[in-house]
Amino acid sequence: MRRLIAAPEASPLIGGALAGSPEARALSQAIASHRALVGAAFQRMAQKVTRDAATDAPLTLLAAQARWIAAAHAELDALHASDAFLASQAKVVAAAVALRAAEAAAAAAWCVAHALPTRAEVDDLARTVAALRRELRALKRDLGKP
Amino acid sequence: MSAGAAADFWRVAAALARAPEADSRIAAAPKTRVMRRDKASLWRYRPTAPDAGLAPLLIVHGLVGRPGIVDLDPERSVVRALLARGVDVWRADWGAPDRNDRFLRFEDYVLDYLGGFVAAITARAGRRPALMGVCEGGVFCACLGALAPASVAGLALCVTPIDCHASPDAPLARLARSIPPQTLSAMIDALEGLPGGALGAVFQGLTPARSLEKYSLGLLATEGRPERLAHFLRMERWLADRPHHPQEAAKQLVIELYHENRLARGCFMLDGRTVDLGAITAPVLSVIGLRDHLVPPPCARALAPMLRAPWRELALDAGHIGVFVSRRARGVAAAGVADWLGDQAVRAASRV
């Protein structure tokens, strides 16, 4: 997943060429919004734990951990199950996919310019080989051979 | 923080650091490789008790997790419990799919690899095998049972998603449906499949508090209990070793099954043929985890009304993985499957 949402600068082939692109900006915005959503939930969780701690006697390590986990159950599980979280996550994935598509298009153009097979062409070949092998296995199956 | 609790913490940390590699070995029941097709292998376990004369049992995993979960450790091993009851146990292993396998589809796993293994067992054992499918492996088994009904003696479908929309609040189905199919498809293409690490992160993200609990209170609970620590490490080893799900098969799983629910709707196609679950003739045993959040009971139970074949349910007070490894369910799944193998209908269907 980290690979999918990696910034374009992380790509060894494209370098920073797509860093300022609309796709990269859209991804940065989607990630920032998502982080804000998750950060707010962590803040609410921390506030609850702090509030409770202020009124209680000092806790043992285990009791303190149990309190954190109870708060996490209340806040984080609810967040991850919420429509807002799923929608925000979907936006990150869509933006990441759009950036990867832009990166793939740039890589394909570079390959064409240097007379190299593109990823799509290699995929076509691999798909053809997989289909041929499938047909071969089906033929063997029909002939009753292992 | 009390001094005692801090000392517990450091003792657990030290025990983790000292834990011998051998203590976390999994899938150690003795077995022999019988057949290999591409990266897929068929294994046969060494018997530990006299043959009970039941149908051979082929354990089938999906592509989401490795087979070790049914033989996690000697004390919590479904495989060893079955062997002890005189069952002839076999196992399909899909190996470690990589980029070269990204265009493999369900068709390849169900009709070619699994179908080939079933034919090989029938030829060697002289009896048709029953299949025990685990999660996505159960989907493979159900598909083969529907497309080649006469080839199998029975289907034990463990925590198997049939109707992915039967529980509207199920987190995995909600996650899959929150992203449009074309985006899912492009994402899987960009990742060249579903990397094992990403899958693990997705599963952990469904219940974040449970993960926090496991790595804090759960780990501390192993203090002074070497057996529990060893089990914890074996579980972590299995979780960390999640395989990469091939690209095309991943699209079928995530989009066609989870997003579009094609299997339950009767429009899932394999090799140009519709998978009609009503065509299954072999007896079916549904093994269900009552606390399974990944495949909630209604998702698995949805098969029953589609069947004309005999159907039985074994519901365990356990989660998705707990069906096989929890202390509460220990031995119950294996005993239930062995009992079902002794059913007259399964015995009859096993005869060649």
Interface residues (C-beta under 8 A of the other chain):
Chain A: M1 R3 L4 L59 T60 L61 L62 A64 Q65 A66 W68 I69 A72 H73 L76 D77 H80 A81 L86 A87 Q89 A90 V93 A94 A96 V97 R100 A101 A104 A126 R127 V129 A130 A131 R134 R137 A138 R141 P146
Chain B: M1 S2 G4 A5 A6 D8 F9 M35 N100 R102 F103 L104 R105 E107 D108 L111 D112 G115 G116 A119 A120 D169 P171 R174 L175 S178 I179 P180 T183 A186 M187 A190 L191 P195 G197 A198 A201 V202 G205 L206 T207 P208 A209 R210 L212 E213 S216 L217 L220 E248 D271
